[in-house]
Amino acid sequence: MTVDFVWNKRFQAGTGQYEFSLNIENILQEDYEAYQERGGDRVDVDTYEQGTIFSIGLKRMF
């Protein structure tokens, strides 16, 4: 399970309408792990360290 923060804010500037966005994903820096178990044996299918991702955006609506 990951903890994310997402914030979007619409605003008017001049004659246009805009939306600002801020996203922070995987705040607690949880690693990804996928595995299969059968008969008491475990096989890792996919595992990797997943860092925190930051993104910002600005969108104009027409």
N, C-alpha and C positions, 0 to 999 in steps of 0.2 A: 504494500500500500504506500502511496506517495502523498505528500501534502503539497498542494499548489495554491498560489494566490493569483487571482485574476481580477483586474479592475478596468472598467471601461467608462469613459465620461464623454457624453455628447455636449457640444457647445457651438454657439453661433459666433462667427467672426466675419465682419463685413457682410457680404451677400451670400456667403456659403455656410453650410452646416458641416461640422467636422466631428470626428470621434477619435479620442486619444485612448490608447490601451497600454496597460502595463501587465506583464505576465511573469511570474516566477514559478518555475516548475521544479519539483523534487527538492523542496526546501530542506528536508532532513537528510538528503543525500543517500537514500536507500539504494542498495545494489539490486540489480535484476537477476533473478534466478528461476530457471525453468528446469524441471526434472521429471523423471518417470520412476515409479517404484513397482516392483513385482517380486513377490516371494521374499520379501525382506531385503532385496537388493535395490540400490538406488543408482540411477544413471543420470548425471547432469547432461541436459540437452543443450542449454544455453545459459551462460552466466557471464556477467560483466559489471564493472563499476559504472554507475551512471551519475554524472555530476549534476549540479544545479544549472538550470538554463534560465537566462534572463532575456526578455525581449520587450521592446517598446514599439508602438506603431502609431501612425497618424493617417486617418482615412477621411477623404472628402466625399460627401454625398451630393449627387447631382439630381 
